Amino acid sequence: MAVVTPVDPVAAAWAALESVADPEIPVVSLRELGILRDIRRVADGIEVVITPTYSGCPAMGQIEDDVRSTLESHGLRATVVTQLAPAWTTDWMSDPAKAKLRAYGIAPPQRRCTGAQGGSENVLRFVREAAGVVSCPRCGSARTVETSRFGSTACKALYKCLDCLEPFDYFKPY
């Protein structure tokens, strides 16, 4: 007689959500971007914690719907909670996410924002820091200029490559 082991709903939820894409950048998952923060058991099922890339992110409603519908399609009942603190940081992005951004035509953040590996503390700075060299994700040139502090979304800046002349987004480090 085979022994049936009950499925851990938290592990099942992580597996189900592994490939849920960001609605604004479909080549990266919510987990790779660090938006998907935690999944934990609660009395009536599981709770999924998401953190927006910035507090006014217009995609959060869609992200919550995508998380909920994905889990429901896997038979999992979940509550989705948006947690603003600690604030999201680009330090939470995985290295594969940064590579996927580059391949998609978006320059990933060029530096870490915190010294801590987990990026749990962010220091607000009201003085704009130079991005440093932002390489073109298309041709790799370091000869680029910022043309607008805000790109296709508020979390990105718009740059132009002076060699291939292509515009591109740069995911600003937070």
SULPEFEN-V431987 format. One record per residue. N is the residue number from 1. RES is the residue in one letter. PHI is phi in degrees with one decimal (999 if undefined). D_LAST is the distance of its C-alpha to the last C-alpha in Angstrom with 2 decimals. Layout:
BEGIN
n: [N N]
res: [RES RES]
phi: [PHI PHI]
d_last: [D_LAST D_LAST]
END
This chain:
BEGIN
n: [1 2 3 4 5 6 7 8 9 10 11 12 13 14 15 16 17 18 19 20 21 22 23 24 25 26 27 28 29 30 31 32 33 34 35 36 37 38 39 40 41 42 43 44 45 46 47 48 49 50 51 52 53 54 55 56 57 58 59 60 61 62 63 64 65 66 67 68 69 70 71 72 73 74 75 76 77 78 79 80 81 82 83 84 85 86 87 88 89 90 91 92 93 94 95 96 97 98 99 100 101 102 103 104 105 106 107 108 109 110 111 112 113 114 115 116 117 118 119 120 121 122 123 124 125 126 127 128 129 130 131 132 133 134 135 136 137 138 139 140 141 142 143 144 145 146 147 148 149 150 151 152 153 154 155 156 157 158 159 160 161 162 163 164 165 166 167 168 169 170 171 172 173 174]
res: [M A V V T P V D P V A A A W A A L E S V A D P E I P V V S L R E L G I L R D I R R V A D G I E V V I T P T Y S G C P A M G Q I E D D V R S T L E S H G L R A T V V T Q L A P A W T T D W M S D P A K A K L R A Y G I A P P Q R R C T G A Q G G S E N V L R F V R E A A G V V S C P R C G S A R T V E T S R F G S T A C K A L Y K C L D C L E P F D Y F K P Y]
phi: [999 -79.5 -91.1 -95.4 -96.0 -64.5 -80.0 -71.7 -63.1 -68.2 -63.6 -64.2 -67.7 -57.8 -63.8 -65.1 -88.4 -53.2 -108.3 -71.5 -81.8 -66.7 -67.4 -94.4 -133.9 -67.1 -86.4 -123.4 -88.3 -60.2 -68.6 -62.5 -77.8 86.8 -73.8 -80.6 -91.3 -159.4 -135.3 -142.3 -75.3 -132.7 -54.0 -107.2 141.6 -130.6 -122.5 -109.2 -105.6 -121.3 -127.9 -70.7 -67.1 -155.5 -63.8 -104.0 -60.2 -71.8 -86.6 -62.1 -61.8 -67.1 -61.8 -60.4 -62.3 -63.8 -62.6 -61.1 -67.7 -63.6 -66.9 -61.8 -66.5 -102.0 74.8 -108.8 -92.1 -142.7 -107.2 -107.8 -117.6 -93.6 -115.2 -93.5 -127.2 -70.1 -64.7 -59.5 -137.6 -64.9 -63.2 -79.1 -69.7 -79.2 -61.9 -60.5 -63.5 -63.6 -66.1 -66.4 -59.2 -59.5 -64.9 -82.1 103.0 -113.5 -71.5 -75.7 -56.5 -89.0 -146.8 -83.5 -94.3 -129.6 -78.7 -74.4 -61.0 -79.6 66.4 -79.6 -121.3 -117.1 -103.0 -74.7 -122.8 -97.6 -108.2 -68.8 -93.8 -67.1 -72.4 81.5 -79.3 -110.6 -77.4 -65.7 -71.8 -89.3 -113.9 85.5 -64.3 -92.5 -87.9 -131.6 -134.7 -78.8 -103.7 -156.0 -64.4 -120.7 -100.3 -65.7 -138.6 -65.6 -85.3 -126.7 -109.8 -100.4 -122.6 -134.7 -85.3 -82.7 -94.9 -89.9 66.6 -86.4 -79.5 -156.2 -84.8 -123.0 -75.2 -66.8 -74.4 -119.0]
d_last: [54.68 50.95 48.61 45.89 42.65 40.57 37.14 34.24 32.42 29.02 29.46 30.82 27.83 25.35 27.65 28.03 24.32 23.49 23.93 22.76 20.75 17.84 19.87 17.84 17.46 20.67 20.53 17.97 18.63 16.81 17.19 15.85 12.58 12.42 13.32 16.73 16.38 20.03 23.60 26.34 29.99 31.16 34.75 34.97 32.95 29.32 26.09 22.92 19.60 16.77 13.32 11.97 8.75 9.10 12.27 14.33 13.96 17.58 17.80 17.79 21.57 22.22 20.12 22.13 25.32 24.68 24.08 27.14 29.40 28.59 29.50 32.56 33.73 33.76 35.74 33.01 32.71 29.24 27.43 23.82 21.71 18.36 16.54 13.82 13.65 12.07 9.04 7.61 4.97 5.55 7.79 9.96 10.95 14.43 15.89 18.30 15.66 14.28 17.97 18.77 16.15 17.73 21.17 20.47 19.64 15.85 14.30 11.70 8.69 10.83 9.53 8.39 6.11 9.14 12.78 13.70 14.28 13.51 10.11 11.93 11.02 8.05 9.37 9.09 9.91 12.10 12.88 11.27 10.80 12.58 11.10 14.25 16.39 15.24 18.15 19.84 19.65 23.27 25.15 22.87 23.53 21.38 23.03 20.46 19.52 16.95 19.16 16.94 13.49 13.63 15.03 16.63 13.97 11.55 8.51 10.36 12.18 15.86 17.41 21.04 22.72 25.60 27.61 27.70 26.83 24.69 21.70 18.61 15.13 12.11 9.11 6.35 3.80 0.00]
END
